[in-house]
């Protein structure tokens, strides 16, 4: 029985890692597209702040009717547009994360279904080219957890932003950047290296 | 103006394809001209923004140097002068665009007056295109002209003041004004789209 389960587990793991590899690339590129949008958001907040610091009626712009209201409207409109684009990016990140989660839980489920028939030696056995099944399951779970947390944190940050809350908008680019977690990303890259022979086998 | 504007280019070449004549011909051509002039305006505005940003930065560097006690070098002033005259050129070109817009309004008013002469005070009984009356074309043109006229005045004021402003907040407000064009509301883009849709440049 365990002889049959291991190859099918291997097959499922292979598929999951291939999926993880392509999703990691998509994730990175979508995240890179978010950076300029976050910069725009910060710039718009800076412009709104400057407008609040200036008393238009004391400047040469006083002759223009309702300039301040019009400018505020334009600024909040532009902010809305940027936030809308960021939300679209978040949907892309969400689908990347969903795909990784589905793969990870699928493999885990397959393992659990066969857990009774698998003996300890079979799942911990490893060779120079093939890591053990338990290691690979763990790496997959780690990667899934990383993307899940990343998504939640970034989503939360965006959801807390309000067009009329200047200080939150001003600090957003910095806070967004501080969510970057290069170590965790590197670990996933390492994992993919460790399983590269395994992925190519068969 | 924001938004993709160039998805349908209205070229003078397509004008010959349809067999419109008289008021309809004139009105449709005017709509195409509005489209092209507004694109031209946006390009000029973008070009001018970079110059305005340079002016603001040069001015800030100068005042920083003054505060630091180092005498400002003459080169900065020459560069500032150069950028200012560049921005003046851009504004002159925008004024030329506005003059052309004024002509469109005059032309559209002419169409309306002609039709009143032809058909009486009520104007024509059957619409020129889908549903608009001749008066509506004139009104839309007036709305657009009003917006761009006010915006040009604002840009001229910014040019006058920008190089003489030392407070960074006010500088930023000038740049924000230039960039976001507060007197051209998002509705202006919709008005143009309505004009293009009505005259058949955009398909229903």
Interface residues (C-beta under 8 A of the other chain):
Chain A: X46 X47 X50 X51 X53 X54 X56 X59 X60 X61 X63 X64 X67 X70 X71 X73 X74 X75 X77 X78 X81
Chain B: X2 X150 X153 X154 X157 X160 X161 X167 X168 X169 X170 X172 X173 X175 X176 X177 X180 X181 X182 X183 X185 X186
